[in-house]
Amino acid sequence: MLQLLRISALPTLLSNVLAAYFIGSGNDLFLLLLLLISMSSIYLGGMVLNDYFDSEIDSIERPERPIPSGKISLQTAFALGMSLLSFGVVIGFICPFISGGSNFEKQVAIVLITVLFCCVISYNAFLKRMSLIGPVIMGTCRILCYLFVFFNVERNVLISHTIFSVCAGIYIMCLTMLSRFESNSPRIQKNVSLALSLLIPIDAVACLFFVGIIPALLVIALYPSVILLRRYAAMT
């Protein structure tokens, strides 16, 4: 099941949420918990749906994956993916109403998570097969994650914070382009995995620049979990 969820990369998503929360001067731990649950659930749901829609290709290129190997049925994978994705969106809809923001900020946050839902579905279903649009959508998903948190915790989202979100999204877009070749090269696969994990130090540096050392240390503390989860995934 953990192989289907690709949980080894989840800490990078958690670091995105934490970084945006700290940079946006969030001060509601319950809201932070909901943001972490929402974004994590959407991320994991997207990973499951990725395998669901790639099951035919994986049966040829990656027969050891859970669906082609018969460990998880197609129906179970689809139900799990949609359940996680839907749950994350529902929790995300709740966040703006406990954040205390203005009506405008609430509306923007709801639009952002709705667009995120559409991006995850469309990417997995057909857009990832497009050489340019696919990586752009993947990068956009990370941008939307940052911005969704910002619009829940920050009263006036700064341009500099938006620029940081876009830069992180471009970084993910480039990694997505490179990952298209990983099935033919274990070295590329290893390098992409390493580069993805570097998103945590990047978030930590952003926290150090915008808000200080304590938030930066809290974010970088996630880095060892990436290493441990990646080793665990390699053994399963």
N, C-alpha and C positions, 0 to 999 in steps of 0.2 A: 504493500500500500504506500509506504514512504517513497518507493521508487516511482510510483505513479504520480505522487504529489510533487516530486522533485523538491523536497523540503530543504535540501542542502543550500539552495539559493535564497530561502526565505529570509534569513537575517539581513540580506541586502535591502529587502523591501522594508523591514522593520527599521533599519537605519534611516531610510528615506522619511518615514513617518516621524521618527524621533527628531531628526534634524530639522524638519519643517516646523515641528511643534516647538522646539527650543528657540529656533531662529525667529519664529513668530511670537515669542514671549507667551506661550501658553501657560496657563496657571490652574487648569482644572484636570486633575488626574483621572477622574471618571471619564471625561471627554477623551483624554489620551487613550484610555483603555478601549473605548468604543472605536476610536480611529484605528488603533492597531488591529482590532478584531475585524473591522470592516475591510481594510485594505489587504490584510492577510487572507481573509476568506475569498476575496475577489481574485487575488493572485493565485491561490491554490486551485480555485475553480478553473481558472484559465489554464493552468498546467494540466489538469485532468482532461479538459476539453481539447487541448493540444494533442494529447495522445489519442483521444477518441477520433478526431478528424484525420489523424495521420496513421490510423491503424493499418490501412492497406500498404502504405509505403513502408511502415515499420516491419511489416511481415516479411519484407524483402531485405531491407537494410539493417533493421534492428530486431531480429526475431526473439531476442532475449527480453524485450520490453514486456510489461505485465499483460497487455491486451493480446499481442500476437502469440505469446507463450501460453495463453489460456488461464493465467492466474486470475485475471479480472475479465468479466464478460463485457461486451460492448454496451449492453443495456445498463449494467451497473456503473460503468464509467460515465456514461451520459447522465444518469440520474445523480451521481455524486458530484460531477462537475457543475451541473445546473443548480443543484441544491446549494453548494458552496458559493457560487457566484450570486445567486438570488439572495441568500442570507446576508452576504456582504453588502449588497446594495440596500437591502432593508435597513440594516444597522447604519449604513451611511446616510440614509434619509432621516434618521433620528438625530444624528449629530448636529445639524444646523439648528435644531429647535432647542437644544440644551446649551448651545455655545454662547448664547446671549448677544449674538450679532444683530445687525440691522436686517430689515426685510430684504434689502438688496443683497447683502452677503449670504443670507439664507438661500435666496433664489439662485445666486451664482453657484453655491456649493451643490445644490440639487441638480443644476444643469451639468456641472462638472462630473458628478458621479453617474449621471445618466449617459453622458457621452462616453465615459470610461466603460460602462457596461456594453454599449454598442461597439466600441473599439475592440474589446476582448472577444465578443461573439464574432464580429466580422473578420477580425484577424485570423482566428482559429479556423473559421469556416472556409474562407477563400482568399483573403488578402495576403496571407503570408507567402503564397505561391508567386506573388508579384515581386520582382527583383528589387524595386525601389519603394513602392508603396508599403510593402510588408514591414521593412525595417523602420520606416517613418511612423507607422502606426504603433509599433512596439515602443519606440522612443516617446511617442505621444502619451502612451499609457503611463509611463513614469512621470512625465510632466504633469499629467492630470492628478496623479497621486500627491505630488508635492503641493500643487495648487489647491487641491481639495482640503488638505490640512491647513494651509495658510488661510484660506477663506473661512475656516472654522475657528481659528485661534487669533487671527490678526485683524484688528479693526480697519486698518487701511493697508492693504497689501502693497509693499514697496516694489518699485521697479527693479531694484537690485535683487530682491528675493525671486521675482519672476524670471529675471535673467539667469540666476543660479539654477532654477528649475529647468529652464530650456537647455542650458549647458549640460546638465545631467542627462536630460532626455536625448540629446545629440550623442552623448557618450554611449548610451544604451543602443541607439540606432546603429552606430558604427560596429558595436559588438555583434549586433544581430546580423549585419551584413557579413561579418567575418565568420559567424557560426554556420553559415550556409555551406561551408566547406569542411566542417568538422567531421562529418561522417566518413570522409575520405582521408582524414589525417588525425591520428590520435594526438599529435603535437599541437595542432590548431585547437582541438577540443580542450586540451589541458590549458593552453594559453587563454582561451576565451573564459574558461572557468575562473582562472586566476584574475583576469582583468575585471570580471564581474564582481569578485570579492573585494576588489580595490575600491568599489563604490562606497564601502564603509569608511575607509580612511578619508576619502574625498568629502563625505558628509561630515566627518569629524573636523576636518580642516575648515569647512564652511562654518561650523558651529564656533570654532575657535576664533575665526575672523569676525563673525557677526555678534556673538554673545559672550564668549569667554571659555575658560579652560574646563570648568566643571561639566557643562553640557558636552563638550568635545570628548572628555574622558568617558562619559556615560555611553556615547555613541560608539567609540572605538572599542569599548568592552564587548561589543557584539562580534568582533573579528575572530576571536578564538572559536566561537561556535560554528562559523563557516568552515573552518579547517576541520573541526571534529566531524561535522555532518558530511563534509565531502569525503572524508576517509571512510566513514560508515557506509555511505552510498556506494563507494568503490568496492566494499567487501560484500555487499548484498547482491 
